Structure formats: C-alpha cells, structure tokens
C-alpha cells in the first residue's frame, strides 16, 4: 500500500476509479481506518463518491464496528456542497449562516477556489466588502470567477477605482477575462467617466471575442452614453 500511495500521489487528477481502488486496497489489507480516512480525503478533494466508494467505506466501518463513522459518511460535505450552501446563503442574504458555514469549511479543511469564490460572492451580495477582500486575499489560488466576483463587488459598492486597479492586476498575472468581467469593468468606466480606459477595454473586448454578446453591447452603449461619446459604441 505504501507504493500504491506514492503512485497515487503522483497522479495529477485522480479519477473516482483511482480513489475506489485505493480505498478497496486498504480494506483488502485490513487497514480499515486508513480506508475511512481516505474516503474523507476523497470528499475534501472535490471528487464525488459513487456506489462503490460508499460500499467499500461502509464495509470498513462494519469491520471496525464504528457505527458513528458510518453515520458521518452521509453527513460529510465537500467543496461542491459548501459552494452550493454558500450560494443559497447569498440568495437569501443570510450572512450569519454563511459565516457559520465558513467556520465549518475551515474546520474540515475544505478551502478551495470554488468555495472561496462562493464566499466572496456571499459577502459582496450581503454588503460585506471588507470580508470579501479578506477572503480574496487569503485564497491560495484564484480563477477568473474569483477575480470577477471581487471586481463586481467593488463596482456595486461604488469602489470603481479599486475595481479597475484589480482588473489591471488580473491582466498583469495573465488571467483571461470573461463576459462578466468585461461587463463589470465597463460599468466601472461609465461611473468614473474614464474615456481612455473605456476605449482600452473596448479594444480588449473586441480582441477577446465578446463584442457580439448582447449584454456587452448594451453595457458599451450605456458606458459611452454616460461619458458623452454615444457614437463610439458602434
């Protein structure tokens, strides 16, 4: 099993089958507690257990006579679960519950880029930009959704200068924008009446292939109208 673990750790993206093979291997070698621990590791990695996973782990729980472990197996959330719950908290403006969930996330060691992005979105929608910035700053990995969430948050709370600064930093670290990023930055330029930056963003949007999106075109029209250059959106 030691050699199996070494080979597994070298896999860039283990599949569910790979995880199941490891869990079954621990059971086969009567290392039942290791089987249980690896099932937790599987869930925290973001991999969804299947019927085979549950069968193997429940067999380990039976062998250890640990009914408590078996019960925990069906209460054990992962990154996808936490992200979904945080999204629900954001929709209901339940920042208090969201903070409780965040505490659970830290306790379970389930922090990842998707959970972090969901936390940023929660705090933004509940008016907690300070908390959103803190969350953004401690995230070890960032993706386009994370950057867009924090940029949009600043735009919504009239922190457009901060939004544009973050956008520049995002471009500096070579993170590709999406249509939502573009819409947020366009709105920032419109609020600040920044014609030069607006034209630069317009050029980037054309190069990125987002220009034909109806939402982008509407945002551009609105931006140039507010700045006083309505014909520039054509």
Phi and psi restraints in degrees (value plus and minus 20) as a CYANA .aco file:
   2 UNK   PHI     -81.9   -41.9
   2 UNK   PSI     -62.7   -22.7
   3 UNK   PHI     -87.7   -47.7
   3 UNK   PSI     -56.9   -16.9
   4 UNK   PHI     -83.0   -43.0
   4 UNK   PSI     -60.9   -20.9
   5 UNK   PHI     -84.5   -44.5
   5 UNK   PSI     -61.9   -21.9
   6 UNK   PHI     -81.1   -41.1
   6 UNK   PSI     -64.4   -24.4
   7 UNK   PHI     -85.4   -45.4
   7 UNK   PSI     -60.2   -20.2
   8 UNK   PHI     -82.2   -42.2
   8 UNK   PSI     -63.4   -23.4
   9 UNK   PHI     -84.8   -44.8
   9 UNK   PSI     -40.1    -0.1
  10 UNK   PHI    -104.6   -64.6
  10 UNK   PSI     -29.5    10.5
  11 UNK   PHI     -95.3   -55.3
  11 UNK   PSI     106.4   146.4
  12 UNK   PHI     -86.9   -46.9
  12 UNK   PSI     -59.3   -19.3
  13 UNK   PHI    -160.6  -120.6
  13 UNK   PSI      65.1   105.1
  14 UNK   PHI     -80.5   -40.5
  14 UNK   PSI     119.6   159.6
  15 UNK   PHI    -108.3   -68.3
  15 UNK   PSI     150.7   190.7
  16 UNK   PHI     -80.9   -40.9
  16 UNK   PSI     -58.1   -18.1
  17 UNK   PHI     -81.3   -41.3
  17 UNK   PSI     -59.8   -19.8
  18 UNK   PHI     -83.4   -43.4
  18 UNK   PSI     -65.9   -25.9
  19 UNK   PHI     -80.7   -40.7
  19 UNK   PSI     -64.8   -24.8
  20 UNK   PHI     -82.0   -42.0
  20 UNK   PSI     -57.8   -17.8
  21 UNK   PHI     -82.9   -42.9
  21 UNK   PSI     -61.7   -21.7
  22 UNK   PHI     -85.9   -45.9
  22 UNK   PSI     -66.3   -26.3
  23 UNK   PHI     -82.6   -42.6
  23 UNK   PSI     -63.0   -23.0
  24 UNK   PHI     -83.6   -43.6
  24 UNK   PSI     -58.1   -18.1
  25 UNK   PHI     -82.3   -42.3
  25 UNK   PSI     -61.0   -21.0
  26 UNK   PHI     -84.0   -44.0
  26 UNK   PSI     -61.3   -21.3
  27 UNK   PHI     -81.3   -41.3
  27 UNK   PSI     -65.2   -25.2
  28 UNK   PHI     -79.7   -39.7
  28 UNK   PSI     -54.9   -14.9
  29 UNK   PHI    -113.1   -73.1
  29 UNK   PSI      -7.7    32.3
  30 UNK   PHI      41.4    81.4
  30 UNK   PSI       9.3    49.3
  31 UNK   PHI    -119.0   -79.0
  31 UNK   PSI      46.9    86.9
  32 UNK   PHI     -87.5   -47.5
  32 UNK   PSI     -56.8   -16.8
  33 UNK   PHI     -86.1   -46.1
  33 UNK   PSI     -56.4   -16.4
  34 UNK   PHI     -84.8   -44.8
  34 UNK   PSI     -56.4   -16.4
  35 UNK   PHI     -79.7   -39.7
  35 UNK   PSI     -64.5   -24.5
  36 UNK   PHI     -83.7   -43.7
  36 UNK   PSI     -66.2   -26.2
  37 UNK   PHI     -82.8   -42.8
  37 UNK   PSI     -57.0   -17.0
  38 UNK   PHI     -92.3   -52.3
  38 UNK   PSI     -46.2    -6.2
  39 UNK   PHI     -87.8   -47.8
  39 UNK   PSI     -58.0   -18.0
  40 UNK   PHI     -86.1   -46.1
  40 UNK   PSI     -62.5   -22.5
  41 UNK   PHI     -80.7   -40.7
  41 UNK   PSI     -58.5   -18.5
  42 UNK   PHI     -81.7   -41.7
  42 UNK   PSI     -66.9   -26.9
  43 UNK   PHI     -85.0   -45.0
  43 UNK   PSI     -61.2   -21.2
  44 UNK   PHI     -90.1   -50.1
  44 UNK   PSI     -41.1    -1.1
  45 UNK   PHI     -96.9   -56.9
  45 UNK   PSI     -33.6     6.4
  46 UNK   PHI      80.4   120.4
  46 UNK   PSI     -23.8    16.2
  47 UNK   PHI    -100.5   -60.5
  47 UNK   PSI     113.8   153.8
  48 UNK   PHI    -106.3   -66.3
  48 UNK   PSI      99.9   139.9
  49 UNK   PHI     -82.0   -42.0
  49 UNK   PSI     129.3   169.3
  50 UNK   PHI    -134.0   -94.0
  50 UNK   PSI    -189.2  -149.2
  51 UNK   PHI     -79.2   -39.2
  51 UNK   PSI     -58.2   -18.2
  52 UNK   PHI     -87.0   -47.0
  52 UNK   PSI     -60.0   -20.0
  53 UNK   PHI     -79.2   -39.2
  53 UNK   PSI     -70.8   -30.8
  54 UNK   PHI     -82.9   -42.9
  54 UNK   PSI     -60.3   -20.3
  55 UNK   PHI     -81.7   -41.7
  55 UNK   PSI     -63.7   -23.7
  56 UNK   PHI     -85.9   -45.9
  56 UNK   PSI     -64.1   -24.1
  57 UNK   PHI     -89.9   -49.9
  57 UNK   PSI     -59.5   -19.5
  58 UNK   PHI     -84.3   -44.3
  58 UNK   PSI     -53.8   -13.8
  59 UNK   PHI     -82.9   -42.9
  59 UNK   PSI     -59.7   -19.7
  60 UNK   PHI     -84.8   -44.8
  60 UNK   PSI     -60.9   -20.9
  61 UNK   PHI     -83.6   -43.6
  61 UNK   PSI     -59.4   -19.4
  62 UNK   PHI     -83.6   -43.6
  62 UNK   PSI     -65.3   -25.3
  63 UNK   PHI     -82.3   -42.3
  63 UNK   PSI     -54.8   -14.8
  64 UNK   PHI    -105.6   -65.6
  64 UNK   PSI     -29.2    10.8
  65 UNK   PHI      36.3    76.3
  65 UNK   PSI      24.1    64.1
  66 UNK   PHI    -133.4   -93.4
  66 UNK   PSI      62.8   102.8
  67 UNK   PHI     -84.9   -44.9
  67 UNK   PSI     -49.9    -9.9
  68 UNK   PHI     -81.4   -41.4
  68 UNK   PSI     -60.7   -20.7
  69 UNK   PHI     -83.1   -43.1
  69 UNK   PSI     -59.4   -19.4
  70 UNK   PHI     -83.3   -43.3
  70 UNK   PSI     -59.9   -19.9
  71 UNK   PHI     -86.8   -46.8
  71 UNK   PSI     -59.7   -19.7
  72 UNK   PHI     -83.9   -43.9
  72 UNK   PSI     -49.0    -9.0
  73 UNK   PHI     -76.7   -36.7
  73 UNK   PSI     -55.3   -15.3
  74 UNK   PHI    -112.7   -72.7
  74 UNK   PSI     -16.7    23.3
  75 UNK   PHI    -133.9   -93.9
  75 UNK   PSI     -17.6    22.4
  76 UNK   PHI    -105.8   -65.8
  76 UNK   PSI      86.3   126.3
  77 UNK   PHI     -99.8   -59.8
  77 UNK   PSI     141.1   181.1
  78 UNK   PHI    -148.1  -108.1
  78 UNK   PSI    -191.3  -151.3
  79 UNK   PHI     -77.0   -37.0
  79 UNK   PSI     -59.1   -19.1
  80 UNK   PHI     -87.5   -47.5
  80 UNK   PSI     -59.5   -19.5
  81 UNK   PHI     -81.9   -41.9
  81 UNK   PSI     -69.7   -29.7
  82 UNK   PHI     -80.8   -40.8
  82 UNK   PSI     -62.7   -22.7
  83 UNK   PHI     -79.7   -39.7
  83 UNK   PSI     -62.0   -22.0
  84 UNK   PHI     -85.0   -45.0
  84 UNK   PSI     -62.3   -22.3
  85 UNK   PHI     -85.9   -45.9
  85 UNK   PSI     -61.7   -21.7
  86 UNK   PHI     -84.5   -44.5
  86 UNK   PSI     -57.1   -17.1
  87 UNK   PHI     -83.1   -43.1
  87 UNK   PSI     -59.7   -19.7
  88 UNK   PHI     -85.1   -45.1
  88 UNK   PSI     -61.1   -21.1
  89 UNK   PHI     -81.4   -41.4
  89 UNK   PSI     -60.5   -20.5
  90 UNK   PHI     -84.1   -44.1
  90 UNK   PSI     -61.8   -21.8
  91 UNK   PHI     -85.2   -45.2
  91 UNK   PSI     -52.0   -12.0
  92 UNK   PHI    -117.4   -77.4
  92 UNK   PSI     -18.1    21.9
  93 UNK   PHI      40.0    80.0
  93 UNK   PSI      16.0    56.0
  94 UNK   PHI    -119.0   -79.0
  94 UNK   PSI      51.2    91.2
  95 UNK   PHI     -87.7   -47.7
  95 UNK   PSI     -50.9   -10.9
  96 UNK   PHI     -82.2   -42.2
  96 UNK   PSI     -67.8   -27.8
  97 UNK   PHI     -84.6   -44.6
  97 UNK   PSI     -58.2   -18.2
  98 UNK   PHI     -79.3   -39.3
  98 UNK   PSI     -59.2   -19.2
  99 UNK   PHI     -87.6   -47.6
  99 UNK   PSI     -56.5   -16.5
 100 UNK   PHI     -83.9   -43.9
 100 UNK   PSI     -61.1   -21.1
 101 UNK   PHI     -83.5   -43.5
 101 UNK   PSI     -59.3   -19.3
 102 UNK   PHI     -80.9   -40.9
 102 UNK   PSI     -59.9   -19.9
 103 UNK   PHI     -81.6   -41.6
 103 UNK   PSI     -59.1   -19.1
 104 UNK   PHI     -87.4   -47.4
 104 UNK   PSI     -58.4   -18.4
 105 UNK   PHI     -80.1   -40.1
 105 UNK   PSI     -66.3   -26.3
 106 UNK   PHI     -83.2   -43.2
 106 UNK   PSI     -63.0   -23.0
 107 UNK   PHI     -81.6   -41.6
 107 UNK   PSI     -58.8   -18.8
 108 UNK   PHI    -103.8   -63.8
 108 UNK   PSI     -29.4    10.6
 109 UNK   PHI      47.1    87.1
 109 UNK   PSI      15.1    55.1
 110 UNK   PHI    -120.4   -80.4
 110 UNK   PSI      -1.1    38.9
 111 UNK   PHI     -88.4   -48.4
 111 UNK   PSI     108.3   148.3
 112 UNK   PHI    -170.4  -130.4
 112 UNK   PSI    -199.2  -159.2
 113 UNK   PHI     -85.2   -45.2
 113 UNK   PSI     -52.0   -12.0
 114 UNK   PHI     -93.9   -53.9
 114 UNK   PSI     -62.3   -22.3
 115 UNK   PHI     -85.3   -45.3
 115 UNK   PSI     -63.5   -23.5
 116 UNK   PHI     -79.9   -39.9
 116 UNK   PSI     -62.5   -22.5
 117 UNK   PHI     -84.5   -44.5
 117 UNK   PSI     -59.7   -19.7
 118 UNK   PHI     -84.8   -44.8
 118 UNK   PSI     -56.4   -16.4
 119 UNK   PHI     -85.9   -45.9
 119 UNK   PSI     -64.2   -24.2
 120 UNK   PHI     -78.3   -38.3
 120 UNK   PSI     -66.3   -26.3
 121 UNK   PHI     -81.8   -41.8
 121 UNK   PSI     -59.7   -19.7
 122 UNK   PHI     -79.3   -39.3
 122 UNK   PSI     -72.0   -32.0
 123 UNK   PHI     -87.4   -47.4
 123 UNK   PSI     -55.9   -15.9
 124 UNK   PHI     -81.4   -41.4
 124 UNK   PSI     -69.4   -29.4
 125 UNK   PHI     -89.6   -49.6
 125 UNK   PSI     -42.4    -2.4
 126 UNK   PHI    -118.8   -78.8
 126 UNK   PSI      -9.8    30.2
 127 UNK   PHI      57.8    97.8
 127 UNK   PSI      -1.1    38.9
 128 UNK   PHI    -125.9   -85.9
 128 UNK   PSI      49.2    89.2
 129 UNK   PHI     -83.9   -43.9
 129 UNK   PSI     -54.0   -14.0
 130 UNK   PHI     -80.4   -40.4
 130 UNK   PSI     -64.5   -24.5
 131 UNK   PHI     -86.6   -46.6
 131 UNK   PSI     -57.4   -17.4
 132 UNK   PHI     -83.1   -43.1
 132 UNK   PSI     -62.8   -22.8
 133 UNK   PHI     -85.4   -45.4
 133 UNK   PSI     -61.1   -21.1
 134 UNK   PHI     -80.6   -40.6
 134 UNK   PSI     -64.9   -24.9
 135 UNK   PHI     -81.8   -41.8
 135 UNK   PSI     -64.9   -24.9
 136 UNK   PHI     -80.6   -40.6
 136 UNK   PSI     -59.8   -19.8
 137 UNK   PHI     -91.2   -51.2
 137 UNK   PSI     -50.0   -10.0
 138 UNK   PHI    -112.2   -72.2
 138 UNK   PSI     -23.5    16.5
 139 UNK   PHI     -89.1   -49.1
 139 UNK   PSI     102.1   142.1
 140 UNK   PHI     -88.9   -48.9
 140 UNK   PSI     -48.3    -8.3
 141 UNK   PHI    -149.4  -109.4
 141 UNK   PSI     121.2   161.2
 142 UNK   PHI    -147.5  -107.5
 142 UNK   PSI     122.6   162.6
 143 UNK   PHI    -143.5  -103.5
 143 UNK   PSI    -197.1  -157.1
 144 UNK   PHI     -80.7   -40.7
 144 UNK   PSI     -54.0   -14.0
 145 UNK   PHI     -86.4   -46.4
 145 UNK   PSI     -59.1   -19.1
 146 UNK   PHI     -83.7   -43.7
 146 UNK   PSI     -69.1   -29.1
 147 UNK   PHI     -80.8   -40.8
 147 UNK   PSI     -63.8   -23.8
 148 UNK   PHI     -84.8   -44.8
 148 UNK   PSI     -58.8   -18.8
 149 UNK   PHI     -81.4   -41.4
 149 UNK   PSI     -65.3   -25.3
 150 UNK   PHI     -93.7   -53.7
 150 UNK   PSI     -57.0   -17.0
 151 UNK   PHI     -84.0   -44.0
 151 UNK   PSI     -65.5   -25.5
 152 UNK   PHI     -81.9   -41.9
 152 UNK   PSI     -57.3   -17.3
 153 UNK   PHI     -81.1   -41.1
 153 UNK   PSI     -63.7   -23.7
 154 UNK   PHI     -85.7   -45.7
 154 UNK   PSI     -58.6   -18.6
 155 UNK   PHI     -82.8   -42.8
 155 UNK   PSI     -62.9   -22.9
 156 UNK   PHI     -87.2   -47.2
 156 UNK   PSI     -46.5    -6.5
 157 UNK   PHI    -125.6   -85.6
 157 UNK   PSI       2.4    42.4
 158 UNK   PHI      41.9    81.9
 158 UNK   PSI       8.0    48.0
 159 UNK   PHI    -122.6   -82.6
 159 UNK   PSI      31.8    71.8
 160 UNK   PHI     -85.2   -45.2
 160 UNK   PSI     -52.3   -12.3
 161 UNK   PHI     -82.8   -42.8
 161 UNK   PSI     -65.1   -25.1
 162 UNK   PHI     -82.1   -42.1
 162 UNK   PSI     -58.1   -18.1
 163 UNK   PHI     -81.1   -41.1
 163 UNK   PSI     -64.8   -24.8
 164 UNK   PHI     -89.7   -49.7
 164 UNK   PSI     -54.9   -14.9
 165 UNK   PHI     -84.1   -44.1
 165 UNK   PSI     -62.8   -22.8
 166 UNK   PHI     -85.8   -45.8
 166 UNK   PSI     -56.0   -16.0
 167 UNK   PHI     -83.4   -43.4
 167 UNK   PSI     -61.1   -21.1
 168 UNK   PHI     -82.5   -42.5
 168 UNK   PSI     -60.9   -20.9
 169 UNK   PHI     -85.7   -45.7
 169 UNK   PSI     -59.5   -19.5
 170 UNK   PHI     -79.5   -39.5
 170 UNK   PSI     -64.3   -24.3
 171 UNK   PHI     -87.9   -47.9
 171 UNK   PSI     -54.0   -14.0
 172 UNK   PHI     -84.4   -44.4
 172 UNK   PSI     -56.0   -16.0
 173 UNK   PHI    -111.6   -71.6
 173 UNK   PSI      -7.5    32.5
 174 UNK   PHI      44.6    84.6
 174 UNK   PSI      17.6    57.6
 175 UNK   PHI    -110.9   -70.9
 175 UNK   PSI     103.1   143.1
 176 UNK   PHI     -90.3   -50.3
 176 UNK   PSI     118.1   158.1
 177 UNK   PHI    -100.5   -60.5
 177 UNK   PSI     142.8   182.8
 178 UNK   PHI    -143.0  -103.0
 178 UNK   PSI    -196.9  -156.9
 179 UNK   PHI     -84.4   -44.4
 179 UNK   PSI     -50.7   -10.7
 180 UNK   PHI     -90.7   -50.7
 180 UNK   PSI     -59.2   -19.2
 181 UNK   PHI     -80.4   -40.4
 181 UNK   PSI     -66.6   -26.6
 182 UNK   PHI     -79.8   -39.8
 182 UNK   PSI     -64.4   -24.4
 183 UNK   PHI     -81.6   -41.6
 183 UNK   PSI     -61.6   -21.6
 184 UNK   PHI     -83.9   -43.9
 184 UNK   PSI     -63.7   -23.7
 185 UNK   PHI     -90.0   -50.0
 185 UNK   PSI     -56.6   -16.6
 186 UNK   PHI     -79.6   -39.6
 186 UNK   PSI     -63.5   -23.5
 187 UNK   PHI     -83.4   -43.4
 187 UNK   PSI     -57.2   -17.2
 188 UNK   PHI     -83.9   -43.9
 188 UNK   PSI     -64.8   -24.8
 189 UNK   PHI     -82.2   -42.2
 189 UNK   PSI     -58.5   -18.5
 190 UNK   PHI     -84.3   -44.3
 190 UNK   PSI     -61.8   -21.8
 191 UNK   PHI     -89.2   -49.2
 191 UNK   PSI     -49.3    -9.3
 192 UNK   PHI    -117.0   -77.0
 192 UNK   PSI     -22.6    17.4
 193 UNK   PHI      34.6    74.6
 193 UNK   PSI      25.9    65.9
 194 UNK   PHI    -121.8   -81.8
 194 UNK   PSI      73.3   113.3
 195 UNK   PHI     -89.0   -49.0
 195 UNK   PSI     -62.5   -22.5
 196 UNK   PHI     -84.2   -44.2
 196 UNK   PSI     -66.7   -26.7
 197 UNK   PHI     -84.0   -44.0
 197 UNK   PSI     -56.7   -16.7
 198 UNK   PHI     -81.1   -41.1
 198 UNK   PSI     -62.8   -22.8
 199 UNK   PHI     -88.9   -48.9
 199 UNK   PSI     -53.9   -13.9
 200 UNK   PHI     -86.6   -46.6
 200 UNK   PSI     -62.2   -22.2
 201 UNK   PHI     -84.3   -44.3
 201 UNK   PSI     -61.5   -21.5
 202 UNK   PHI     -77.8   -37.8
 202 UNK   PSI     -65.5   -25.5
 203 UNK   PHI     -82.9   -42.9
 203 UNK   PSI     -62.5   -22.5
 204 UNK   PHI     -83.5   -43.5
 204 UNK   PSI     -59.2   -19.2
 205 UNK   PHI     -82.5   -42.5
 205 UNK   PSI     -61.5   -21.5
 206 UNK   PHI     -83.7   -43.7
 206 UNK   PSI     -64.5   -24.5
 207 UNK   PHI     -85.3   -45.3
 207 UNK   PSI     -52.3   -12.3
 208 UNK   PHI    -101.6   -61.6
 208 UNK   PSI     -30.0    10.0
 209 UNK   PHI      65.0   105.0
 209 UNK   PSI      -4.7    35.3
 210 UNK   PHI    -114.2   -74.2
 210 UNK   PSI     -23.3    16.7
 211 UNK   PHI     -81.8   -41.8
 211 UNK   PSI     -50.7   -10.7
 212 UNK   PHI    -100.7   -60.7
 212 UNK   PSI     -26.7    13.3
 213 UNK   PHI     -88.6   -48.6
 213 UNK   PSI     109.2   149.2
 214 UNK   PHI     -81.0   -41.0
 214 UNK   PSI     -56.2   -16.2
 215 UNK   PHI     -86.0   -46.0
 215 UNK   PSI     -59.9   -19.9
 216 UNK   PHI     -85.0   -45.0
 216 UNK   PSI     -65.3   -25.3
 217 UNK   PHI     -82.5   -42.5
 217 UNK   PSI     -60.8   -20.8
 218 UNK   PHI     -84.6   -44.6
 218 UNK   PSI     -59.9   -19.9
 219 UNK   PHI     -86.2   -46.2
 219 UNK   PSI     -58.9   -18.9
 220 UNK   PHI     -84.8   -44.8
 220 UNK   PSI     -63.9   -23.9
 221 UNK   PHI     -79.5   -39.5
 221 UNK   PSI     -65.4   -25.4
 222 UNK   PHI     -82.8   -42.8
 222 UNK   PSI     -61.3   -21.3
 223 UNK   PHI     -83.5   -43.5
 223 UNK   PSI     -71.5   -31.5
 224 UNK   PHI     -86.8   -46.8
 224 UNK   PSI     -51.1   -11.1
 225 UNK   PHI     -85.2   -45.2
 225 UNK   PSI     -62.0   -22.0
 226 UNK   PHI     -90.0   -50.0
 226 UNK   PSI     -55.0   -15.0
 227 UNK   PHI     -96.3   -56.3
 227 UNK   PSI     -45.9    -5.9
 228 UNK   PHI      84.3   124.3
 228 UNK   PSI       0.5    40.5
 229 UNK   PHI    -150.3  -110.3
 229 UNK   PSI      41.7    81.7
 230 UNK   PHI     -79.0   -39.0
 230 UNK   PSI     -53.5   -13.5
 231 UNK   PHI     -93.2   -53.2
 231 UNK   PSI     -34.2     5.8
 232 UNK   PHI     -89.9   -49.9
 232 UNK   PSI     -38.2     1.8
 233 UNK   PHI     -97.1   -57.1
 233 UNK   PSI     -30.6     9.4
